[in-house]
């Protein structure tokens, strides 16, 4: 098992994103391992002692939330940042509960990710901006929570929400509304 403070695991199914991230991290002195699925990421984590990991929320048809749990089981001291193209409060809360340091929406600057790894104490000192989410944003987050509660089953989530399945599918195809 190799132990190095500058090792980082990047898990995302977007090949271009991974290549860009890997080049940028290598330039900053990191030893980077890129995985495009959960199984290979778990094997890599067992073979090497990563200090940090950048994990996408959606990895092909799998959830990065499950990977957070696995990585923390393999190495309880690993620092994990979760990235996603479609953020919601419920998945952010779940990621933090599972052990992620932070949760960011793509696109994000690599310096922000690295700052989140090294300056975790600073994040609690900054006051959170006070803003009331729009009704559309609250609806989007509620739909995401219900969908997650039903393990991604759109029909079951639609029944729970009291709407037609097609209506729910149309709402899910739209991008999340801004804060």
N, C-alpha and C positions, 0 to 999 in steps of 0.2 A: 504494500500500500504506500503510495507516494503522498507525502504531506508537504504542502507548499502554500503559503499564505496568498500567493498570486494565481491560484487555480480557479477557474470559473467554468461552469457548465451552462451552455446555452441550449434551450430546448424549444424548438419552434418548427412547424412544418413548412414555413415559407423559406425556400432555399436562398433566395436573393437577400432577404433580411438577415439570415444566418451568416452569409458570406460577408456582408457589410459589417455586421456586429463583430465577427471574428477578426477581420482585418483591423478594425478600430481598437479592439481590446489587445491584440498582439502588439500594436504600436505603443500601447500604454504599459507594456511589460507583463501582460497576463499570459498564462498558459491556458489555452481555450480548447474545450471539447464541445463539439456541436452534435446534437442528436435531433432526429426528426420525428421520433415517436417515444412513447412512454417506456416501452420495454427496453429499448437501447439506452435510454437515460438511466433507468434503474440499474442495468448492468454496468454502465460507466461509473455510477455512484458507488457501486460495490467494489469496483476495481481500484478507484482512486478516491482520495479523501478531499473532495472539493470544499473550499471555504465559502464559495458563493455560487448562486445559480440564478439565471434569468429564465423564467418559464412563461410560456404563452398560455392563455386561458383555454383556447381551443387548439388542440394538436390533432389534426385530421378529424376523426370522429370521436376523439377522446377528450376528457376534461383535464386540464392542467391542475385542477384542485386535487384530483386523486394523486397526481405526481407529487404535490407538496407533502401530502401525508406520507407517501413512500420515502421521499428524500429525508424527511425528518425522522422516520423510523431507522433508516440506514445510518444517518449522521445527524444527531440532534442539534449539533452546533452550526449546521450549514445556514447561511444567510440567503434568503430567497426573495427575489423581487418578481412579482407577477405582472405581465403585460397583456393587454387585450385591445382588440380593435373596437369592441363594443362593451363599454363599461356599464355596470349597474351597481347600485348600492349593496344589493344582496350578495352578489359574487365578491365584491370587495370585502365585505364583512366576513364572509366565509373564508376567503383567502387569509385574512389576518388571523382569524380564529385558528386556522390550521397551522399557522406559524410563519407566514410571509411577513417580511419587514414592511413592504409597501406594495401598492397596486397602482399601476400607471396605464393610461390609455395611449395607444400608438397614434401617431408617431411621437416619439420622445427622443430627446437628445441624450446621447450616451453619458455626458457629464452629469446630467440629472440622476441617472440610474446609479452611477458610481458615488455621487454625493449621498444618495439614500443609503447605500451600503456603509459608508464611512461615518456619516453624520447622523446616525439614528437618534442621538440625544437632541440634536438641533430641531428635529421635526416636532418634538413635543413642546419646545419653547416658543415656536411661532404660533400666534393665535390663528385659529382656523377662520377663514373668511365667512362672514355671516351672510348667507343668501338663501332665500326661500326658493325651492325648486318650483318650476312651472307645473301646472296640472298635467300637461302632456308628459313631462319627465317623471312625475310620480306614477302615472299610469304605466309607463314603460317599465319602470323598476318593479312595480307590482306584478306585471305580466311575467317578467323575468324570474321573480321569486316563485310564483305559482308554477311556472314551467320547470324550474329547478326542483320544486317539491314533488313534481310528477315525473322526475327523471327524464325530462325532455319529451314526454308523450304529449303531443299537441292536442289530440282528441280529449284526453283526460283533463288537460289544463283548460281547454275551452269549456268543457262541462262544468268544471269548478268555477270558472269565471262567469258562467251563464251567458256565453256567446257562441255563435256558430263557429265551427272549426275553420271555415274559409276566412271568416273575419279575423280570427286570431292569426292565421297564416299571413294575411295581408299586413297586419300590424307588425308581425315579426320580420317581414321583408324590408320594412322601412328602417332607416338608420335611427339610432336613438336620438331623441331630441336633446338639445343642449340644456345645460343647467340653467 
